[in-house]
Amino acid sequence: MRWRTLKTKKQSYPQNQKPKTLFAPFWPRAAGFITDIFMIGLPISLLTMAIFGYDQMHSASGLDVLVHDPKAQTNPPNPIASITQIILFLITYVWLWHTSGQTPGKKLSRIRVVDAQTLQNASVLKLTLRFIGYFISLITLVGFFIGLFRKDKRTLHDLISGTAVIREA
């Protein structure tokens, strides 16, 4: 067959059989997350530092305030800087997930965030819930590892938001 003929032919499946969905396993997801910390987190942290000053990056954390650490009394955190940083992360992640289903780290790992039911790009609401679910997974730490024991590899933040992470074709 000629290349043009092969290129225009579409793969068809029997009506009762769908293509198998390959859910992304733990390690590609972890590699994508770590890559995103550097590719998204570092620029946002530098922007926050440029707006609020270098001293803000060395102030006490919210955890120091909760445990009444003396460091929190001498160098209290600026809540506006923290909220601004979280909002910048939220906007960046949700926008990237919604437009292409991928952050730079997920693109490098060849995985995508999709709606668990339709396997298409998820809605902004679901992706915002997924971002909030990241914090719940981070607090419990178990949330990230739930996917190791599930057949569909979905983690706690995926279950909360109704999303899934799949491998690209």
C-alpha positions in Angstrom: 0.0 0.0 0.0 1.1 3.5 -0.6 1.9 5.7 2.3 -1.0 8.1 1.6 -3.4 5.2 1.7 -2.1 4.0 5.0 -2.1 7.5 6.4 -5.7 8.1 5.6 -7.0 4.8 6.8 -8.4 5.0 10.3 -8.1 2.2 12.8 -11.5 0.8 13.5 -12.6 -1.4 16.3 -15.6 -3.7 16.5 -18.6 -1.9 17.9 -18.6 -3.9 21.2 -14.8 -3.5 21.7 -13.0 -0.3 22.7 -9.3 0.3 22.6 -7.6 -0.7 25.8 -6.8 2.3 28.1 -3.3 2.2 29.5 -3.2 4.0 32.8 0.0 5.6 33.8 1.9 3.8 36.6 3.5 5.3 39.6 7.1 6.0 38.4 6.3 8.0 35.3 3.8 10.1 37.3 6.5 10.7 40.0 9.1 11.6 37.4 6.6 14.1 35.8 5.8 15.6 39.2 9.5 16.1 40.1 10.2 17.6 36.7 7.2 20.0 37.2 8.6 21.1 40.6 11.6 22.5 38.7 10.0 23.6 35.5 6.9 25.3 37.1 7.8 25.6 40.8 11.1 27.4 40.4 9.9 30.2 38.1 6.8 30.8 40.3 9.1 30.9 43.4 11.4 33.3 41.7 8.5 35.5 40.6 7.2 35.5 44.2 10.6 36.4 45.5 10.8 39.3 42.9 7.4 40.6 44.0 7.7 40.2 47.8 11.4 40.4 48.3 14.2 38.0 49.1 13.6 38.1 52.8 10.2 36.6 52.3 11.7 33.4 51.0 13.5 32.9 54.3 10.6 33.7 56.6 9.0 31.1 58.8 6.5 28.7 57.3 2.9 28.1 58.2 3.9 25.0 60.0 6.3 27.0 62.2 3.4 29.2 63.2 1.2 26.3 64.1 3.8 24.7 66.3 4.7 28.0 67.9 8.3 27.9 66.8 10.4 30.9 68.0 11.4 31.5 64.4 7.8 32.3 63.6 7.9 35.2 66.2 11.1 36.8 64.9 10.4 36.4 61.1 6.7 35.8 60.6 5.4 34.6 57.2 3.6 36.9 54.8 0.2 35.2 54.1 -0.3 37.3 51.0 2.9 36.0 49.5 1.9 32.4 50.3 -1.6 32.8 48.9 -0.3 34.5 45.8 2.1 31.6 45.2 -0.6 29.0 45.6 -2.9 30.9 43.3 -0.2 31.1 40.6 0.4 27.3 40.9 -3.4 26.7 40.7 -3.8 28.8 37.6 -0.7 27.4 35.9 -1.5 23.7 36.6 -5.2 23.9 35.8 -4.6 25.9 32.6 -2.0 23.4 31.3 -4.1 20.4 32.3 -7.2 21.9 30.7 -5.6 22.9 27.4 -3.4 20.0 26.6 -3.9 17.5 29.5 -0.2 17.8 30.3 2.3 19.8 32.3 5.9 19.9 31.0 6.8 17.0 33.3 3.8 14.9 32.2 4.7 15.7 28.5 8.2 14.4 29.2 6.8 11.3 30.8 4.3 10.9 27.9 1.3 10.8 30.2 -1.9 13.0 30.3 -4.6 14.0 32.8 -8.1 13.2 31.5 -11.6 12.9 32.7 -12.0 9.3 34.1 -15.3 8.7 32.4 -14.8 10.2 28.9 -11.0 10.0 28.6 -11.1 13.5 27.1 -9.7 16.7 28.6 -11.3 17.3 32.0 -13.3 20.4 33.0 -11.8 23.3 34.9 -13.9 22.4 38.0 -12.6 18.8 38.0 -9.0 20.0 37.5 -9.4 22.6 40.3 -10.6 19.8 42.6 -7.6 17.7 41.5 -5.2 20.5 42.5 -6.9 20.8 45.9 -6.7 17.0 46.2 -2.9 17.3 45.7 -2.7 19.0 49.1 -4.9 16.3 50.7 -2.6 13.6 49.2 0.5 15.5 50.4 -0.8 15.8 53.9 -1.7 12.1 54.2 1.2 10.9 51.9 -0.8 7.8 51.5 -2.8 9.5 48.8 0.0 9.4 46.3 0.6 5.7 47.0 -3.0 4.5 46.6 -2.4 4.1 42.9 0.1 1.3 43.6 -2.7 -0.9 44.8 -5.4 0.0 42.3 -5.9 -1.6 38.9 -6.6 1.8 37.3 -3.6 3.4 39.0 -5.7 6.3 40.2 -4.5 8.2 43.3 -6.5 10.0 46.0 -6.5 13.3 44.1 -7.7 11.5 41.0 -10.5 9.8 42.9 -11.6 13.1 44.5 -11.8 14.9 41.2 -12.9 12.1 38.9 -9.8 12.3 36.7 -7.3 9.7 35.6 -3.7 9.8 34.2 -3.2 7.8 31.1 -0.3 7.0 28.8 -0.2 8.8 25.5 -0.7 6.6 22.4 
